[in-house]
Amino acid sequence: MVGRLCQVCIELVAVDGASVSVMTDESNREVVYASDEVIAHVETVQFSLGEGPCFEAFQTRRPVLVPDLAEAATPAWPLFAAELAGWPVGAIFAFPLQTGAVRIGAMDLYRRRPGWLSTEQIAIALHAVDVATTVLLGAQAGFPDGSVDGWAEFPLRREQVHQATGMVMAALRIPAGQALAQLRGYAFAAGRVVDEVADDVVARRLSPFDLDG
C-alpha cells in the first residue's frame, strides 16, 4: 500500500522519486519504502549523518521545501547537502507523518532538477502524507488491511546497524545513542556510510574498539 501510494504521489506531484520512513528520533528510524536508487541513497546519507530534511520535518512538524539544494542560501544540514553534491538531486521536499500529537515518520520527495512545488502539488503531497500516516498506524495496530509493503525494490531495513550498535554497546559499555554515534562518527571520518561500517562490525572485520578513537 505504501509503495503504491508513493508511486501515485510521484506521478501527481511530478517528482522523480519518493520514500517513507518511520521513526521515533534520530537513532530509531526505518525506511519503509524507497522508489529508486537515488532516494535510497538520500535515505542512507541521512541515516549515516543523523541530519537532513527528513529529520527536520519530523522535529519541527512542518514540511521542509528546498527547491534548489545546491543553491540553498542557509542549508540547515551542510554535511547532507555536501554528500549529495554528485548525485542528481536538484530539489528535495520532506513532509512529517503525524496525526494530532502523534509523530511517526516522514515522506521525502525529490526532483532531479531544481524547481518549486505548486500549491496544488503541495496539497496532493499533504493528502498522500495523511493517507500514509493512516496506513502505517493501521499496520502498527495490526489491522488486516494495514499491510506495509515496498521493501522488495530497495530494501533499507537496518538490522545490521541495530546488531552492530548492540555489539558496540556491550564492548564499550555505553548507551545505545552513544554507540550509534560512534558508528556514525567512524563512518564519517572514513568517508563511508554507517551501513557499511555496521556490516564490518557484525562480520568482525572491524572491532568495536576500533571505533573508540
C-alpha positions as CSV (number, residue, x, y, z in Angstrom):
1,M,0.0,0.0,0.0
2,V,2.7,2.5,0.9
3,G,4.7,1.7,-2.2
4,R,1.7,2.2,-4.5
5,L,0.8,5.4,-2.7
6,C,4.3,6.7,-3.3
7,Q,4.1,5.8,-7.0
8,V,0.8,7.7,-7.4
9,C,2.3,10.7,-5.5
10,I,5.3,10.7,-7.8
11,E,3.0,10.9,-10.9
12,L,0.6,13.5,-9.5
13,V,3.2,15.8,-7.8
14,A,5.6,15.5,-10.8
15,V,8.6,14.4,-8.8
16,D,11.2,11.8,-9.7
17,G,11.2,9.7,-6.5
18,A,9.7,9.2,-3.0
19,S,10.5,7.5,0.2
20,V,8.6,6.9,3.5
21,S,10.3,6.3,6.8
22,V,9.0,5.6,10.3
23,M,10.9,7.0,13.3
24,T,10.8,7.9,17.0
25,D,14.0,10.0,17.0
26,E,17.4,10.3,15.2
27,S,18.5,6.9,16.5
28,N,15.4,4.9,15.7
29,R,14.4,5.2,12.1
30,E,13.4,2.6,9.4
31,V,12.8,3.2,5.8
32,V,9.5,1.6,4.7
33,Y,9.8,2.4,1.0
34,A,12.3,3.9,-1.4
35,S,11.2,4.2,-5.1
36,D,14.7,4.3,-6.7
37,E,18.4,4.1,-6.0
38,V,18.7,7.9,-5.8
39,I,16.2,8.4,-3.0
40,A,17.6,5.2,-1.4
41,H,21.0,6.9,-1.3
42,V,19.4,10.0,0.1
43,E,18.0,8.0,3.0
44,T,21.3,6.2,3.6
45,V,23.1,9.5,3.8
46,Q,20.5,10.9,6.2
47,F,20.7,7.9,8.5
48,S,24.5,7.9,8.4
49,L,24.8,11.6,9.3
50,G,21.7,11.9,11.6
51,E,20.7,15.1,9.7
52,G,18.7,16.1,6.6
53,P,15.2,17.2,5.6
54,C,13.5,14.0,6.9
55,F,14.8,14.7,10.5
56,E,14.0,18.4,10.3
57,A,10.4,17.7,9.1
58,F,10.0,15.2,11.9
59,Q,11.4,17.5,14.6
60,T,9.6,20.7,13.5
61,R,6.4,19.0,12.5
62,R,6.4,21.2,9.3
63,P,7.1,20.5,5.7
64,V,10.7,21.2,4.6
65,L,10.7,22.6,1.0
66,V,14.1,23.1,-0.7
67,P,13.6,23.9,-4.4
68,D,17.3,24.1,-5.2
69,L,19.5,22.1,-2.9
70,A,22.8,23.2,-4.5
71,E,21.9,26.9,-4.1
72,A,20.2,26.8,-0.7
73,A,21.3,30.0,1.0
74,T,21.4,28.7,4.5
75,P,21.3,24.9,4.5
76,A,20.3,23.5,7.9
77,W,22.2,20.3,7.1
78,P,25.5,21.2,5.3
79,L,27.0,17.8,5.6
80,F,24.0,16.2,4.0
81,A,24.0,18.7,1.2
82,A,27.7,18.2,0.6
83,E,27.3,14.4,0.5
84,L,24.7,14.7,-2.3
85,A,26.7,17.1,-4.4
86,G,27.5,14.5,-7.0
87,W,24.0,13.0,-7.1
88,P,21.1,14.0,-9.3
89,V,19.1,15.7,-6.6
90,G,18.1,19.3,-7.6
91,A,15.2,19.7,-5.2
92,I,14.0,17.9,-2.1
93,F,10.8,18.1,-0.1
94,A,10.1,16.4,3.2
95,F,6.7,16.1,5.0
96,P,6.1,14.9,8.5
97,L,3.8,11.9,9.1
98,Q,1.7,12.9,12.0
99,T,-1.8,13.0,13.4
100,G,-2.6,15.2,16.4
101,A,0.3,14.9,18.8
102,V,1.5,11.6,17.4
103,R,4.5,11.7,15.1
104,I,5.5,8.5,13.3
105,G,7.9,9.5,10.5
106,A,8.3,11.4,7.3
107,M,7.9,11.3,3.5
108,D,10.7,12.6,1.3
109,L,10.2,13.6,-2.4
110,Y,13.0,14.7,-4.8
111,R,13.4,16.1,-8.2
112,R,16.4,15.7,-10.4
113,R,16.2,19.3,-11.5
114,P,15.6,22.3,-9.2
115,G,12.0,23.7,-9.0
116,W,9.2,24.7,-6.7
117,L,6.1,22.6,-6.0
118,S,2.9,24.4,-7.0
119,T,0.2,25.0,-4.4
120,E,-1.8,22.1,-6.0
121,Q,1.2,19.8,-5.8
122,I,1.8,20.6,-2.2
123,A,-1.9,19.9,-1.4
124,I,-1.6,16.5,-3.2
125,A,1.5,15.6,-1.3
126,L,-0.1,16.5,2.0
127,H,-3.1,14.3,1.2
128,A,-0.7,11.5,0.4
129,V,1.1,12.0,3.7
130,D,-2.3,11.8,5.5
131,V,-3.1,8.5,3.8
132,A,0.4,7.1,4.5
133,T,0.0,8.0,8.2
134,T,-3.3,6.2,8.4
135,V,-1.9,3.1,6.7
136,L,1.2,3.0,8.9
137,L,-0.8,3.5,12.1
138,G,-3.2,0.7,10.9
139,A,-0.2,-1.6,10.4
140,Q,1.1,-0.8,13.8
141,A,-2.3,-1.6,15.3
142,G,-2.4,-4.9,13.4
143,F,-5.3,-4.1,11.2
144,P,-5.7,-6.8,8.5
145,D,-5.7,-4.2,5.7
146,G,-2.8,-2.2,7.1
147,S,0.0,-4.0,5.3
148,V,3.2,-2.1,4.8
149,D,4.8,-3.2,1.6
150,G,7.5,-1.9,-0.6
151,W,10.7,-3.4,0.8
152,A,11.3,-5.5,-2.3
153,E,12.7,-2.8,-4.6
154,F,15.2,-1.0,-2.5
155,P,15.4,-2.7,1.0
156,L,16.8,-0.3,3.6
157,R,15.9,-2.1,6.8
158,R,18.9,-1.9,9.1
159,E,19.1,-5.0,11.2
160,Q,22.9,-4.9,10.8
161,V,23.1,-1.4,12.2
162,H,21.0,-2.4,15.2
163,Q,23.1,-5.5,15.7
164,A,26.4,-3.6,15.4
165,T,25.0,-0.9,17.8
166,G,24.4,-3.7,20.4
167,M,27.9,-5.1,19.9
168,V,29.4,-1.6,20.4
169,M,27.3,-1.1,23.5
170,A,28.4,-4.4,25.0
171,A,32.1,-3.9,24.2
172,L,32.4,-0.3,25.2
173,R,29.7,-0.4,27.9
174,I,28.0,2.7,26.6
175,P,24.3,3.6,25.9
176,A,22.6,2.9,22.6
177,G,22.6,6.5,21.4
178,Q,26.3,6.9,22.1
179,A,27.1,3.5,20.4
180,L,25.3,4.7,17.2
181,A,27.1,8.0,17.4
182,Q,30.4,6.0,17.4
183,L,29.3,4.2,14.3
184,R,28.3,7.4,12.6
185,G,31.4,9.2,13.6
186,Y,33.7,6.5,12.3
187,A,31.8,6.2,9.1
188,F,32.0,10.0,8.5
189,A,35.7,10.1,9.2
190,A,36.3,7.2,6.9
191,G,34.2,8.6,4.1
192,R,31.8,5.7,4.3
193,V,28.1,5.2,5.2
194,V,27.1,3.7,8.6
195,D,25.5,0.6,6.9
196,E,28.9,-0.4,5.6
197,V,30.7,0.1,8.9
198,A,27.9,-1.8,10.7
199,D,28.4,-4.7,8.3
200,D,32.1,-4.8,9.1
201,V,31.5,-4.8,12.8
202,V,28.9,-7.6,12.6
203,A,31.3,-9.6,10.4
204,R,34.1,-8.9,12.8
205,R,36.2,-7.2,10.2
206,L,36.2,-4.2,12.5
207,S,36.3,-4.3,16.2
208,P,34.1,-2.1,18.4
209,F,37.2,-0.8,20.0
210,D,38.4,0.5,16.6
211,L,35.6,2.9,16.7
212,D,36.6,4.4,20.0
213,G,39.4,6.6,18.6
